[in-house]
Amino acid sequence: MTDIRDRKKDHVELTVTDGTQYNLSAGFERYRFIHNALPEVNINEVTTAADFLGHTFSFPLFISSMTGGYADAGPVNSIIAEFCEAENLPFGVGSQRAMLEDQSLTDTFSVVREKAPNAFICSNIGGAQLIGGLKPKKITQLIDSIKASAIIVHLNPLQELMQPEGDRNFKGILDGIEQLVKDTELPVIVKETGAGISEHTARRLLNVGIEVIDVAGAGGTSWAKVENFRSSNHSANHNFDEWGIPTVECIQQLSKLEWERSFEIIASGGIRSSFDIARSLCLGAHFSASAQPVIKAIKNGGYEGLEKLFNQWKQDLRTILILLGCTNVRDLNRSHVEEIK
């Protein structure tokens, strides 16, 4: 169990370093906004509010799962929870696998509900842990520990294969996801961890009842690099550091499926500003998610650091909306951006 705790701590420490970021671009720079010189918009009418899973939030940003499962995670989770409660933002805790194996770690997760009694908070479990089905007692533990609003299942075969102690069996995950959807009344969100979800994979997920997919494409943190940079990894394989589908390509592929199905797309993977958020919404995403900039802001400046980052993003998004002639994020669509040839 010490192994898992150390691994979780390594993950958070390494994700804020430049060396673990993709050289491969998420693809947002390929699109520029089409400036509207006659916006006919009053700034007092502009709102950054956005809908997700039937809830209205103050901003189209989900703070992605990252932390939990080691002693120092509690304070970081506390700040995120307190902030999301104050700003009406949804967020997810990191993988709760460690907590299911060692109940003494429950407090590093449950602290979020204490700090955010009304927030939309998601539980999180790895797809590999669903092989053969997750026992009802474990599902209850996942949910009750944070009084979860939804459950995230993360898919991370690339990361696991780069981990010396990672999972090697990925057969049966889809069946496990289907069973989880049947066993819980909560919404189930499926996300990658940074290598992207293709149209083909998304269709398979939709076929088993998933209604929200977080593409988590390549272009942000490379979890292959994170694993290869861990000091305990003496068998690092850097050949896969740039493996993955860029975020923009994932959004475009999944958007095609909306003609067939009703589901929500979260854009993540390289979301580093409101410009990225706005572009992702123009290209077909319904919401966005980010983790690395948030963790970095907290590590550098605590709650105030996160507040400063968010205020800048909020101001920038309002400005972008005005310069596109929009009063809210629901107005954003493909007509507001053009591909740079």
C-alpha beads as a LAMMPS data file, in Angstrom:
LAMMPS data file: protein, C-alpha beads

341 atoms
340 bonds

1 atom types
1 bond types

-500.0 500.0 xlo xhi
-500.0 500.0 ylo yhi
-500.0 500.0 zlo zhi

Masses

1 110.0

Atoms # bond

1 1 1 0.000 0.000 0.000
2 1 1 2.939 2.332 0.635
3 1 1 3.674 1.736 -3.038
4 1 1 0.334 3.222 -4.124
5 1 1 0.690 6.194 -1.761
6 1 1 4.149 6.992 -3.086
7 1 1 2.923 6.610 -6.646
8 1 1 0.029 9.041 -6.112
9 1 1 2.359 11.583 -4.544
10 1 1 4.841 11.218 -7.425
11 1 1 2.032 11.770 -9.913
12 1 1 0.994 15.118 -8.439
13 1 1 4.585 16.334 -8.022
14 1 1 5.530 15.411 -11.592
15 1 1 2.464 16.773 -13.392
16 1 1 3.417 20.361 -12.577
17 1 1 6.823 20.049 -14.249
18 1 1 7.368 21.044 -17.875
19 1 1 9.198 17.805 -18.654
20 1 1 6.016 15.733 -18.303
21 1 1 3.989 17.741 -20.829
22 1 1 3.399 16.560 -24.384
23 1 1 5.461 18.050 -27.190
24 1 1 2.513 16.977 -29.336
25 1 1 -0.012 19.809 -29.517
26 1 1 -3.635 19.506 -28.417
27 1 1 -4.456 21.273 -31.693
28 1 1 -6.167 24.458 -30.477
29 1 1 -3.624 26.737 -32.159
30 1 1 -4.874 25.508 -35.554
31 1 1 -8.034 27.545 -35.069
32 1 1 -8.446 31.301 -34.747
33 1 1 -11.524 33.167 -33.619
34 1 1 -13.427 35.189 -36.182
35 1 1 -13.432 38.683 -34.739
36 1 1 -16.780 40.482 -34.660
37 1 1 -16.264 44.245 -34.993
38 1 1 -19.999 44.818 -34.454
39 1 1 -20.796 42.516 -31.530
40 1 1 -23.995 44.352 -30.458
41 1 1 -23.483 42.988 -26.948
42 1 1 -23.720 44.751 -23.587
43 1 1 -21.140 43.394 -21.142
44 1 1 -23.786 43.438 -18.402
45 1 1 -25.722 40.798 -20.361
46 1 1 -22.765 38.444 -20.757
47 1 1 -22.667 35.313 -18.611
48 1 1 -20.116 32.493 -18.363
49 1 1 -22.697 30.090 -16.857
50 1 1 -22.808 26.651 -18.462
51 1 1 -24.972 23.532 -18.184
52 1 1 -23.640 20.056 -17.486
53 1 1 -25.585 16.907 -16.553
54 1 1 -28.708 18.927 -15.849
55 1 1 -26.924 21.368 -13.529
56 1 1 -25.980 24.988 -14.180
57 1 1 -22.467 26.014 -13.155
58 1 1 -20.809 29.424 -13.084
59 1 1 -18.224 28.531 -15.721
60 1 1 -17.707 25.666 -18.242
61 1 1 -14.847 24.149 -16.269
62 1 1 -14.691 20.804 -14.495
63 1 1 -11.653 20.531 -12.242
64 1 1 -10.355 17.118 -13.246
65 1 1 -9.522 14.202 -11.002
66 1 1 -5.931 14.213 -9.840
67 1 1 -5.379 13.968 -6.101
68 1 1 -6.084 11.543 -3.279
69 1 1 -4.677 8.355 -1.819
70 1 1 -1.716 9.751 0.125
71 1 1 -1.440 11.848 3.265
72 1 1 -0.527 15.192 1.660
73 1 1 -3.458 15.037 -0.767
74 1 1 -5.932 16.171 1.883
75 1 1 -4.884 19.855 1.932
76 1 1 -4.889 20.102 -1.900
77 1 1 -8.306 18.461 -2.091
78 1 1 -9.541 20.815 0.640
79 1 1 -8.555 23.885 -1.361
80 1 1 -10.147 22.561 -4.560
81 1 1 -13.342 21.635 -2.698
82 1 1 -13.597 24.965 -0.876
83 1 1 -13.003 26.848 -4.113
84 1 1 -15.540 24.830 -6.118
85 1 1 -18.127 25.333 -3.395
86 1 1 -17.567 29.099 -3.479
87 1 1 -17.513 29.366 -7.285
88 1 1 -20.129 26.706 -8.147
89 1 1 -17.805 24.486 -10.187
90 1 1 -17.890 20.682 -10.547
91 1 1 -14.834 18.596 -9.694
92 1 1 -13.628 15.058 -9.256
93 1 1 -11.327 13.415 -6.761
94 1 1 -8.392 11.276 -7.855
95 1 1 -8.590 7.507 -8.167
96 1 1 -10.166 5.983 -5.059
97 1 1 -8.564 2.596 -5.618
98 1 1 -6.117 3.166 -2.760
99 1 1 -8.999 4.044 -0.433
100 1 1 -10.848 0.846 -1.336
101 1 1 -7.718 -1.132 -0.437
102 1 1 -6.843 0.847 2.695
103 1 1 -9.731 2.532 4.510
104 1 1 -7.309 4.676 6.547
105 1 1 -6.980 6.827 3.419
106 1 1 -10.690 7.640 3.308
107 1 1 -10.147 11.000 5.021
108 1 1 -7.949 12.233 2.140
109 1 1 -11.087 11.992 0.008
110 1 1 -13.986 12.604 2.432
111 1 1 -12.532 16.012 3.345
112 1 1 -13.906 17.348 0.050
113 1 1 -17.534 16.941 1.113
114 1 1 -16.828 18.586 4.454
115 1 1 -15.416 21.603 2.613
116 1 1 -18.006 21.539 -0.173
117 1 1 -21.384 20.399 1.198
118 1 1 -23.306 21.551 -1.881
119 1 1 -20.811 21.056 -4.711
120 1 1 -21.061 18.598 -7.603
121 1 1 -18.336 16.070 -6.739
122 1 1 -17.429 12.921 -8.666
123 1 1 -16.025 9.659 -7.388
124 1 1 -13.272 8.057 -9.460
125 1 1 -12.206 4.485 -10.158
126 1 1 -9.995 2.898 -12.799
127 1 1 -11.476 0.784 -15.552
128 1 1 -9.206 -2.140 -14.646
129 1 1 -10.789 -2.246 -11.184
130 1 1 -14.170 -2.962 -12.827
131 1 1 -13.069 -6.209 -14.480
132 1 1 -15.374 -8.932 -13.196
133 1 1 -17.659 -6.278 -11.690
134 1 1 -17.218 -4.036 -8.666
135 1 1 -18.912 -5.454 -5.577
136 1 1 -21.912 -3.448 -4.309
137 1 1 -20.077 -2.798 -1.034
138 1 1 -17.200 -1.187 -2.930
139 1 1 -19.568 0.934 -5.033
140 1 1 -21.248 2.137 -1.841
141 1 1 -17.825 2.967 -0.370
142 1 1 -16.881 5.000 -3.453
143 1 1 -20.082 6.990 -3.346
144 1 1 -20.652 7.394 0.387
145 1 1 -17.090 8.491 1.210
146 1 1 -17.688 11.789 -0.602
147 1 1 -21.498 11.686 -1.083
148 1 1 -20.768 11.624 -4.797
149 1 1 -22.908 13.312 -7.447
150 1 1 -21.526 11.088 -10.228
151 1 1 -18.882 8.407 -10.816
152 1 1 -15.902 8.779 -13.140
153 1 1 -14.314 5.699 -14.674
154 1 1 -10.842 6.483 -15.976
155 1 1 -9.245 4.541 -18.810
156 1 1 -5.454 4.566 -18.790
157 1 1 -3.904 1.557 -20.572
158 1 1 -0.910 3.604 -21.769
159 1 1 -0.141 4.847 -18.275
160 1 1 -0.535 1.388 -16.758
161 1 1 1.792 -0.179 -19.334
162 1 1 4.477 2.416 -18.561
163 1 1 4.146 1.714 -14.826
164 1 1 6.395 -1.112 -13.616
165 1 1 3.688 -2.012 -11.066
166 1 1 0.771 -1.146 -13.381
167 1 1 -2.118 -3.304 -14.537
168 1 1 -1.547 -5.546 -17.541
169 1 1 -5.022 -6.988 -18.038
170 1 1 -7.554 -4.780 -19.832
171 1 1 -9.945 -7.518 -20.915
172 1 1 -13.429 -7.136 -19.450
173 1 1 -13.358 -3.383 -18.719
174 1 1 -16.243 -2.590 -21.075
175 1 1 -18.401 -5.274 -19.431
176 1 1 -17.448 -3.829 -16.049
177 1 1 -18.507 -0.343 -17.137
178 1 1 -21.837 -1.677 -18.402
179 1 1 -22.410 -3.428 -15.078
180 1 1 -21.558 -0.282 -13.107
181 1 1 -24.103 1.710 -15.140
182 1 1 -26.722 -0.898 -14.196
183 1 1 -25.672 -1.053 -10.528
184 1 1 -25.825 2.667 -9.739
185 1 1 -28.403 5.389 -10.209
186 1 1 -25.682 8.031 -10.450
187 1 1 -24.442 9.285 -13.825
188 1 1 -21.286 7.476 -14.974
189 1 1 -18.654 9.547 -16.791
190 1 1 -15.870 7.826 -18.724
191 1 1 -12.599 9.620 -19.353
192 1 1 -9.136 8.865 -20.631
193 1 1 -6.136 10.155 -18.729
194 1 1 -4.483 12.022 -21.573
195 1 1 -4.150 9.762 -24.604
196 1 1 -7.614 10.477 -26.020
197 1 1 -10.853 8.681 -26.876
198 1 1 -11.608 7.922 -30.524
199 1 1 -14.969 7.800 -32.299
200 1 1 -14.805 3.994 -32.314
201 1 1 -14.168 3.768 -28.553
202 1 1 -16.836 6.381 -27.836
203 1 1 -19.442 4.434 -29.794
204 1 1 -18.697 1.308 -27.734
205 1 1 -19.106 3.321 -24.526
206 1 1 -22.374 4.843 -25.688
207 1 1 -23.646 1.351 -26.539
208 1 1 -23.345 0.305 -22.869
209 1 1 -25.179 3.344 -21.537
210 1 1 -22.520 6.008 -20.974
211 1 1 -23.925 9.531 -21.427
212 1 1 -20.833 11.653 -20.711
213 1 1 -17.386 11.172 -22.265
214 1 1 -14.333 13.212 -21.313
215 1 1 -11.992 12.906 -24.298
216 1 1 -8.843 13.730 -22.273
217 1 1 -6.773 13.947 -25.437
218 1 1 -3.055 14.282 -26.003
219 1 1 -1.524 17.734 -25.730
220 1 1 -1.462 18.347 -21.986
221 1 1 0.190 16.120 -19.406
222 1 1 1.736 12.960 -20.866
223 1 1 1.139 10.233 -18.320
224 1 1 3.635 8.056 -20.137
225 1 1 6.230 10.734 -19.355
226 1 1 4.991 11.024 -15.770
227 1 1 5.518 7.302 -15.225
228 1 1 8.870 7.313 -17.029
229 1 1 10.117 10.233 -14.921
230 1 1 9.361 8.502 -11.631
231 1 1 12.623 7.767 -9.860
232 1 1 11.452 4.258 -8.971
233 1 1 10.904 3.380 -12.647
234 1 1 14.155 1.719 -13.694
235 1 1 12.659 0.319 -16.914
236 1 1 11.477 3.605 -18.451
237 1 1 10.401 3.412 -22.091
238 1 1 10.305 6.866 -23.678
239 1 1 9.194 5.519 -27.065
240 1 1 5.580 6.130 -26.052
241 1 1 5.960 9.596 -24.506
242 1 1 4.096 11.248 -27.405
243 1 1 1.511 8.497 -27.985
244 1 1 -2.109 9.621 -28.207
245 1 1 -4.870 11.388 -30.151
246 1 1 -4.749 15.209 -29.925
247 1 1 -7.666 16.731 -28.016
248 1 1 -9.061 18.679 -30.976
249 1 1 -9.186 15.519 -33.107
250 1 1 -11.038 13.694 -30.317
251 1 1 -13.637 16.455 -30.071
252 1 1 -14.175 16.443 -33.813
253 1 1 -14.503 12.662 -33.980
254 1 1 -16.975 12.463 -31.094
255 1 1 -19.031 15.384 -32.397
256 1 1 -19.943 13.234 -35.400
257 1 1 -21.769 10.830 -33.091
258 1 1 -24.165 13.499 -31.850
259 1 1 -26.286 12.923 -34.937
260 1 1 -26.882 9.389 -33.654
261 1 1 -26.913 9.760 -29.868
262 1 1 -27.650 12.249 -27.131
263 1 1 -24.576 12.570 -24.911
264 1 1 -22.246 15.199 -23.488
265 1 1 -18.626 15.753 -24.495
266 1 1 -16.076 17.147 -22.051
267 1 1 -12.925 18.575 -23.629
268 1 1 -9.735 18.056 -21.655
269 1 1 -6.091 17.476 -22.406
270 1 1 -4.079 20.653 -22.853
271 1 1 -6.772 23.066 -21.635
272 1 1 -4.543 25.866 -20.409
273 1 1 -6.649 29.020 -20.868
274 1 1 -10.100 30.395 -21.634
275 1 1 -9.013 30.564 -25.271
276 1 1 -8.690 26.764 -25.251
277 1 1 -12.030 26.412 -23.457
278 1 1 -13.826 28.658 -25.956
279 1 1 -12.262 26.918 -28.959
280 1 1 -13.261 23.511 -27.603
281 1 1 -16.866 24.669 -27.182
282 1 1 -16.880 26.119 -30.700
283 1 1 -15.635 22.781 -32.057
284 1 1 -18.369 20.732 -30.412
285 1 1 -17.575 20.105 -26.752
286 1 1 -20.279 20.871 -24.171
287 1 1 -17.954 21.510 -21.232
288 1 1 -14.231 21.556 -20.519
289 1 1 -11.965 20.130 -17.843
290 1 1 -8.469 20.833 -16.590
291 1 1 -6.210 19.713 -13.767
292 1 1 -2.554 20.636 -14.306
293 1 1 -2.944 24.452 -14.250
294 1 1 -5.132 24.139 -11.140
295 1 1 -2.652 21.970 -9.236
296 1 1 0.187 24.243 -10.335
297 1 1 -1.666 27.362 -9.132
298 1 1 -2.382 25.746 -5.759
299 1 1 1.193 24.570 -5.279
300 1 1 2.508 28.041 -6.124
301 1 1 -0.069 30.185 -4.351
302 1 1 -2.583 28.121 -2.402
303 1 1 -6.239 29.169 -2.494
304 1 1 -5.290 32.701 -3.595
305 1 1 -3.241 31.301 -6.462
306 1 1 -6.215 29.294 -7.722
307 1 1 -8.496 32.298 -7.287
308 1 1 -6.151 34.493 -9.339
309 1 1 -6.012 31.913 -12.148
310 1 1 -9.776 31.472 -12.247
311 1 1 -10.518 35.196 -12.184
312 1 1 -8.242 35.662 -15.187
313 1 1 -9.935 32.809 -17.050
314 1 1 -13.371 34.214 -16.217
315 1 1 -12.434 37.698 -17.396
316 1 1 -10.892 36.324 -20.592
317 1 1 -13.942 34.201 -21.433
318 1 1 -16.284 37.156 -20.994
319 1 1 -14.061 39.197 -23.333
320 1 1 -13.952 36.379 -25.902
321 1 1 -17.749 36.080 -25.842
322 1 1 -18.169 39.809 -26.467
323 1 1 -15.628 39.824 -29.309
324 1 1 -17.556 36.990 -30.954
325 1 1 -20.910 38.714 -30.486
326 1 1 -22.165 36.162 -27.926
327 1 1 -23.873 36.646 -24.579
328 1 1 -23.365 33.104 -23.259
329 1 1 -21.347 29.956 -23.935
330 1 1 -24.323 28.166 -25.498
331 1 1 -24.004 30.579 -28.443
332 1 1 -20.520 29.325 -29.306
333 1 1 -20.348 27.137 -32.416
334 1 1 -18.205 26.233 -35.402
335 1 1 -19.068 29.514 -37.164
336 1 1 -16.976 31.425 -34.617
337 1 1 -13.635 29.844 -35.550
338 1 1 -11.738 29.197 -38.752
339 1 1 -8.976 26.712 -39.401
340 1 1 -5.638 28.319 -40.208
341 1 1 -4.434 26.964 -43.537

Bonds

1 1 1 2
2 1 2 3
3 1 3 4
4 1 4 5
5 1 5 6
6 1 6 7
7 1 7 8
8 1 8 9
9 1 9 10
10 1 10 11
11 1 11 12
12 1 12 13
13 1 13 14
14 1 14 15
15 1 15 16
16 1 16 17
17 1 17 18
18 1 18 19
19 1 19 20
20 1 20 21
21 1 21 22
22 1 22 23
23 1 23 24
24 1 24 25
25 1 25 26
26 1 26 27
27 1 27 28
28 1 28 29
29 1 29 30
30 1 30 31
31 1 31 32
32 1 32 33
33 1 33 34
34 1 34 35
35 1 35 36
36 1 36 37
37 1 37 38
38 1 38 39
39 1 39 40
40 1 40 41
41 1 41 42
42 1 42 43
43 1 43 44
44 1 44 45
45 1 45 46
46 1 46 47
47 1 47 48
48 1 48 49
49 1 49 50
50 1 50 51
51 1 51 52
52 1 52 53
53 1 53 54
54 1 54 55
55 1 55 56
56 1 56 57
57 1 57 58
58 1 58 59
59 1 59 60
60 1 60 61
61 1 61 62
62 1 62 63
63 1 63 64
64 1 64 65
65 1 65 66
66 1 66 67
67 1 67 68
68 1 68 69
69 1 69 70
70 1 70 71
71 1 71 72
72 1 72 73
73 1 73 74
74 1 74 75
75 1 75 76
76 1 76 77
77 1 77 78
78 1 78 79
79 1 79 80
80 1 80 81
81 1 81 82
82 1 82 83
83 1 83 84
84 1 84 85
85 1 85 86
86 1 86 87
87 1 87 88
88 1 88 89
89 1 89 90
90 1 90 91
91 1 91 92
92 1 92 93
93 1 93 94
94 1 94 95
95 1 95 96
96 1 96 97
97 1 97 98
98 1 98 99
99 1 99 100
100 1 100 101
101 1 101 102
102 1 102 103
103 1 103 104
104 1 104 105
105 1 105 106
106 1 106 107
107 1 107 108
108 1 108 109
109 1 109 110
110 1 110 111
111 1 111 112
112 1 112 113
113 1 113 114
114 1 114 115
115 1 115 116
116 1 116 117
117 1 117 118
118 1 118 119
119 1 119 120
120 1 120 121
121 1 121 122
122 1 122 123
123 1 123 124
124 1 124 125
125 1 125 126
126 1 126 127
127 1 127 128
128 1 128 129
129 1 129 130
130 1 130 131
131 1 131 132
132 1 132 133
133 1 133 134
134 1 134 135
135 1 135 136
136 1 136 137
137 1 137 138
138 1 138 139
139 1 139 140
140 1 140 141
141 1 141 142
142 1 142 143
143 1 143 144
144 1 144 145
145 1 145 146
146 1 146 147
147 1 147 148
148 1 148 149
149 1 149 150
150 1 150 151
151 1 151 152
152 1 152 153
153 1 153 154
154 1 154 155
155 1 155 156
156 1 156 157
157 1 157 158
158 1 158 159
159 1 159 160
160 1 160 161
161 1 161 162
162 1 162 163
163 1 163 164
164 1 164 165
165 1 165 166
166 1 166 167
167 1 167 168
168 1 168 169
169 1 169 170
170 1 170 171
171 1 171 172
172 1 172 173
173 1 173 174
174 1 174 175
175 1 175 176
176 1 176 177
177 1 177 178
178 1 178 179
179 1 179 180
180 1 180 181
181 1 181 182
182 1 182 183
183 1 183 184
184 1 184 185
185 1 185 186
186 1 186 187
187 1 187 188
188 1 188 189
189 1 189 190
190 1 190 191
191 1 191 192
192 1 192 193
193 1 193 194
194 1 194 195
195 1 195 196
196 1 196 197
197 1 197 198
198 1 198 199
199 1 199 200
200 1 200 201
201 1 201 202
202 1 202 203
203 1 203 204
204 1 204 205
205 1 205 206
206 1 206 207
207 1 207 208
208 1 208 209
209 1 209 210
210 1 210 211
211 1 211 212
212 1 212 213
213 1 213 214
214 1 214 215
215 1 215 216
216 1 216 217
217 1 217 218
218 1 218 219
219 1 219 220
220 1 220 221
221 1 221 222
222 1 222 223
223 1 223 224
224 1 224 225
225 1 225 226
226 1 226 227
227 1 227 228
228 1 228 229
229 1 229 230
230 1 230 231
231 1 231 232
232 1 232 233
233 1 233 234
234 1 234 235
235 1 235 236
236 1 236 237
237 1 237 238
238 1 238 239
239 1 239 240
240 1 240 241
241 1 241 242
242 1 242 243
243 1 243 244
244 1 244 245
245 1 245 246
246 1 246 247
247 1 247 248
248 1 248 249
249 1 249 250
250 1 250 251
251 1 251 252
252 1 252 253
253 1 253 254
254 1 254 255
255 1 255 256
256 1 256 257
257 1 257 258
258 1 258 259
259 1 259 260
260 1 260 261
261 1 261 262
262 1 262 263
263 1 263 264
264 1 264 265
265 1 265 266
266 1 266 267
267 1 267 268
268 1 268 269
269 1 269 270
270 1 270 271
271 1 271 272
272 1 272 273
273 1 273 274
274 1 274 275
275 1 275 276
276 1 276 277
277 1 277 278
278 1 278 279
279 1 279 280
280 1 280 281
281 1 281 282
282 1 282 283
283 1 283 284
284 1 284 285
285 1 285 286
286 1 286 287
287 1 287 288
288 1 288 289
289 1 289 290
290 1 290 291
291 1 291 292
292 1 292 293
293 1 293 294
294 1 294 295
295 1 295 296
296 1 296 297
297 1 297 298
298 1 298 299
299 1 299 300
300 1 300 301
301 1 301 302
302 1 302 303
303 1 303 304
304 1 304 305
305 1 305 306
306 1 306 307
307 1 307 308
308 1 308 309
309 1 309 310
310 1 310 311
311 1 311 312
312 1 312 313
313 1 313 314
314 1 314 315
315 1 315 316
316 1 316 317
317 1 317 318
318 1 318 319
319 1 319 320
320 1 320 321
321 1 321 322
322 1 322 323
323 1 323 324
324 1 324 325
325 1 325 326
326 1 326 327
327 1 327 328
328 1 328 329
329 1 329 330
330 1 330 331
331 1 331 332
332 1 332 333
333 1 333 334
334 1 334 335
335 1 335 336
336 1 336 337
337 1 337 338
338 1 338 339
339 1 339 340
340 1 340 341
